[in-house]
């Protein structure tokens, strides 16, 4: 399922952008300081970078979350996403063993 999630250029780019959110989403605050969801980026910011409809980006993010590539957290009326580094590392290690 991870390979399928990464087979789309926009989904692949989203994962790359979220690796260094401070470089790709500007200097504004993405998650309130009092929260522990460091590195999280609001769906609207991701949608703006992708240049696609919010419904399309939301579906992409959900697919990536179900594949284990992303984690999400709802804060107030916004949903934030960040990379699931543990699962990404495990995926890369498995690819290295298998290929």
C-alpha positions as CSV (number, residue, x, y, z in Angstrom):
1,X,0.0,0.0,0.0
2,X,2.9,2.4,0.7
3,X,4.3,1.9,-2.9
4,X,0.9,2.7,-4.3
5,X,0.7,5.8,-2.1
6,X,4.1,7.0,-3.4
7,X,3.3,6.2,-7.0
8,X,1.6,9.6,-7.5
9,X,3.9,12.6,-8.0
10,X,1.8,14.9,-5.8
11,X,1.6,12.4,-2.9
12,X,5.4,11.8,-3.2
13,X,6.0,15.6,-3.1
14,X,3.8,16.0,-0.1
15,X,5.9,13.4,1.8
16,X,9.1,15.3,0.7
17,X,7.6,18.7,1.8
18,X,6.7,17.3,5.2
19,X,10.2,16.1,5.8
20,X,11.2,19.8,6.2
21,X,8.0,21.7,6.7
22,X,9.7,24.9,7.7
23,X,11.3,25.1,4.3
24,X,8.2,24.3,2.3
25,X,5.4,26.0,4.2
26,X,6.8,29.3,5.1
27,X,7.6,30.8,8.5
28,X,4.2,30.9,10.0
29,X,3.2,28.6,12.9
30,X,1.8,25.3,11.8
31,X,0.8,23.8,15.2
32,X,0.1,25.8,18.4
33,X,3.1,26.0,20.7
34,X,1.3,24.3,23.5
35,X,0.7,21.2,21.4
36,X,3.0,18.2,21.1
37,X,2.4,17.5,17.3
38,X,5.7,19.0,16.2
39,X,6.2,19.2,12.4
40,X,2.4,19.1,11.7
41,X,1.1,21.1,8.8
42,X,-2.5,22.1,8.2
43,X,-4.4,20.6,5.3
44,X,-5.0,24.0,3.9
45,X,-1.3,24.8,3.7
46,X,-0.6,21.4,2.0
47,X,-3.4,22.1,-0.4
48,X,-2.0,25.5,-1.3
49,X,1.4,24.0,-2.1
50,X,-0.1,21.2,-4.2
51,X,-2.3,23.6,-6.2
52,X,-5.1,21.1,-6.2
53,X,-8.7,21.1,-4.8
54,X,-8.9,20.6,-1.0
55,X,-11.0,17.4,-1.6
56,X,-8.3,15.9,-3.7
57,X,-5.5,16.7,-1.3
58,X,-7.6,15.5,1.7
59,X,-8.1,12.1,-0.2
60,X,-4.4,11.9,-0.9
61,X,-3.5,12.6,2.8
62,X,-6.0,10.0,4.0
63,X,-4.6,7.4,1.6
64,X,-1.1,8.2,2.8
65,X,-2.2,8.0,6.4
66,X,-3.9,4.6,5.8
67,X,-0.6,3.4,4.2
68,X,1.2,4.4,7.4
69,X,3.3,7.2,5.8
70,X,1.5,10.0,7.7
71,X,0.1,10.8,11.2
72,X,-2.7,13.2,11.8
73,X,-4.1,15.2,14.6
74,X,-7.2,17.4,14.9
75,X,-6.6,20.6,16.7
76,X,-9.7,22.8,17.0
77,X,-11.3,22.9,13.6
78,X,-8.1,22.1,11.6
79,X,-6.4,18.8,10.9
80,X,-2.6,18.6,10.8
81,X,-0.4,16.0,9.2
82,X,3.2,15.0,9.7
83,X,5.4,12.2,8.5
84,X,5.3,8.9,10.4
85,X,9.1,8.6,10.6
86,X,9.1,5.2,12.3
87,X,6.9,3.6,9.6
88,X,8.9,5.3,6.8
89,X,12.2,3.9,8.3
90,X,10.7,0.4,8.6
91,X,9.5,0.6,5.0
92,X,12.9,1.6,3.7
93,X,14.6,-1.2,5.7
94,X,12.2,-3.7,4.3
95,X,12.8,-2.5,0.8
96,X,16.5,-2.8,1.4
97,X,16.1,-6.4,2.6
98,X,13.8,-7.4,-0.2
99,X,15.4,-5.8,-3.2
